[in-house]
């Protein structure tokens, strides 16, 4: 993801902050100044937001470390204005494992809330009359800071357990349903519930709080994407790369010029190309690099091709290609045999066409 600041690694997991995270800090400072706050209160609120996001990181680490117990790696945790995202290599298909991984995050916040509850006089504050409580909480004290943090972690537990993808509650619901039905059906039900909740959030957001509109869109799109991904994955089950790969492709050689590449682009439908030498792939020429260098028609392919790329074997399950797309953020791969000789290529467009044809055959 572009525009991120790397904070370091915890247990081998990179912690990064997206640049849009700064908006929430400016927004908090702006609101505090607007209501007459001073520098002390502004810093108090900014510190509060930063500590909440530390709790969010701990929440996501809960997911990542629990997933690690099942052999699933977590590449990074990204902090966004709406929360944190742990980039797991995959979501466990075993319902029990998915349930444990999904619940691990909210459990971290529940533990934090529990520690804070017994560390500060929460029960004493809650016994106060509403007027006295508001007066007490208006003070910029460490006790109040911790009380607000208790409320925030409690809210994180409740919010994340709302049964809507892509939040933890949606995955918990899917895991519980998958224990009594197949994963595709469980995902359809959970996604449908999630999208219904998103519509409710959208209406509430339009009436009361615009921030809920953003959350509604996040949930609706996430639920749709999860449902589509699981259905697609199920249709690919049992199929290998050879069944869907492109075989009638134009090959380039390192000494070919951009003149030839441009001719191939204009005369056909291919956008990306495999560069070969002695029958084996030595590079990938991506469409973006072709466009960028199209003016220099004498430029040789060897100077702009990508020499770092992932090869896929013909017998590889198609489901693993989808995982490679997610992990490597690439959409075009050369397909080779065990000797490294090129058999063809595969990209997301061809996989999508294969899925479409499979869906017609099965339904």
Residue pairs with C-beta under 8 A, 6 or more apart in sequence:
1 16
1 18
1 78
3 18
3 19
3 20
4 16
4 17
4 18
4 19
4 78
5 16
5 17
5 19
6 14
6 15
6 16
7 15
7 16
7 17
8 14
8 15
9 15
10 57
10 61
11 61
11 64
11 65
11 68
13 61
13 64
13 74
13 75
13 76
13 77
13 86
14 75
14 76
14 77
15 57
15 76
15 77
15 79
16 76
16 77
16 78
16 79
17 78
17 79
18 78
18 79
18 80
20 80
20 81
21 53
21 79
21 80
21 81
23 81
24 49
24 81
25 46
25 49
25 50
28 45
28 46
28 49
29 42
29 45
29 46
32 41
32 42
32 45
33 42
37 45
40 140
41 140
44 140
44 145
47 145
48 145
48 148
48 149
48 152
51 145
51 149
52 149
52 152
53 79
53 84
55 108
55 109
55 112
55 149
55 152
55 153
55 156
56 79
56 83
56 84
56 156
57 77
57 79
57 84
58 108
58 109
58 112
59 84
59 105
59 106
59 108
59 109
59 156
59 160
60 77
60 84
60 85
60 86
60 105
61 77
61 86
61 108
62 104
62 105
62 107
62 108
63 74
63 86
63 88
63 101
63 102
63 104
63 105
63 168
64 74
64 77
64 86
64 88
65 104
66 100
66 101
66 104
67 73
67 74
67 88
67 92
67 101
68 74
70 92
70 94
70 97
70 101
72 88
72 89
72 90
72 92
72 101
73 88
73 89
74 86
74 87
74 88
74 89
75 87
75 88
75 89
75 327
76 86
76 87
77 84
77 85
77 86
77 87
78 84
78 85
78 87
82 214
82 215
82 218
86 105
88 101
89 323
89 326
89 327
90 323
91 98
91 101
91 171
92 98
92 101
93 183
95 174
95 175
95 176
95 178
95 179
95 183
95 186
96 175
96 179
98 171
98 174
98 175
98 178
99 171
99 172
99 175
99 176
101 171
102 168
102 171
102 172
102 175
103 168
103 172
105 160
105 168
106 156
106 157
106 160
106 161
106 168
109 153
109 154
109 156
109 157
109 160
110 153
110 157
112 149
112 153
113 150
113 153
113 154
113 157
116 122
116 146
116 147
116 149
116 150
116 153
117 150
119 146
120 143
120 146
120 147
120 150
121 143
122 147
122 150
125 133
125 136
125 137
125 147
126 133
128 136
136 144
137 144
137 147
137 148
159 167
160 167
160 168
160 169
161 167
161 168
161 169
161 172
162 169
162 170
162 197
163 169
163 170
163 172
163 173
163 190
163 193
163 194
163 197
164 170
164 193
164 194
164 195
164 197
164 198
164 219
164 222
164 223
165 171
165 174
165 190
165 191
165 194
165 219
165 222
165 223
165 226
165 227
166 218
166 219
166 222
166 223
166 225
166 226
167 194
167 219
167 222
170 190
170 191
170 193
170 194
170 222
170 223
170 226
171 190
173 189
173 190
173 193
174 183
174 186
174 187
174 189
174 190
175 186
177 185
177 186
177 189
177 190
178 186
183 230
183 234
184 230
184 231
184 234
187 226
187 227
187 230
187 231
188 227
188 231
190 223
191 223
191 224
191 226
191 227
192 223
194 219
194 220
194 222
194 223
195 219
195 220
195 223
195 224
197 219
198 216
198 217
198 219
198 220
198 223
199 216
199 220
201 212
201 213
201 215
201 216
201 219
202 212
202 213
202 216
202 217
202 220
204 212
205 211
205 212
205 213
205 214
205 215
205 216
206 213
229 322
232 322
232 355
233 319
233 322
235 355
235 358
235 359
235 362
236 317
236 318
236 319
236 322
236 351
236 354
236 355
236 358
237 319
238 317
239 317
239 318
239 354
239 358
240 314
240 315
240 316
240 317
240 318
241 312
241 313
241 314
241 315
241 316
241 317
241 318
241 321
241 335
241 346
242 314
242 315
242 335
242 343
243 318
243 354
244 318
244 346
244 350
244 351
244 353
244 354
245 314
245 335
245 343
245 344
245 345
245 346
245 350
246 344
246 345
246 346
246 347
246 350
247 343
247 344
249 270
249 273
249 274
249 344
249 345
250 264
250 268
250 270
250 273
251 273
251 274
251 275
251 276
251 342
252 260
252 261
252 264
252 273
252 274
252 275
252 276
252 285
252 301
252 305
253 275
253 276
253 277
253 301
254 275
254 277
254 282
254 283
254 300
254 301
254 302
254 305
255 300
255 301
255 302
256 300
256 301
257 297
257 298
257 299
257 300
257 301
258 290
258 293
258 294
258 296
258 297
258 298
258 299
258 300
258 301
259 297
259 298
261 273
261 285
261 290
261 301
262 290
262 294
262 297
264 270
264 273
265 271
265 290
271 287
271 290
272 284
272 285
272 286
272 287
272 332
272 345
272 347
273 284
273 285
274 281
274 283
274 284
274 285
274 334
274 342
274 345
275 281
275 282
275 283
275 284
275 285
275 301
275 302
275 305
276 282
276 342
279 341
279 342
280 336
280 340
280 341
280 342
281 309
281 311
281 334
281 336
281 340
281 342
282 305
282 307
283 301
283 302
283 305
283 306
283 307
283 309
284 305
284 306
284 309
284 332
284 334
285 301
285 304
285 305
285 306
286 306
286 332
289 304
289 305
289 306
292 304
293 299
293 304
309 330
309 333
309 334
310 324
310 328
310 330
310 333
311 333
311 334
311 335
311 336
311 340
312 321
312 324
312 333
312 334
312 335
312 336
312 346
313 335
313 336
313 337
313 338
314 335
314 336
314 337
314 343
314 344
318 351
318 354
321 333
321 346
321 351
322 351
324 330
324 333
325 331
325 348
331 347
331 348
332 345
332 346
332 347
333 345
333 346
333 347
334 342
334 344
334 345
335 342
335 343
335 344
335 345
335 346
336 342
336 343
337 343
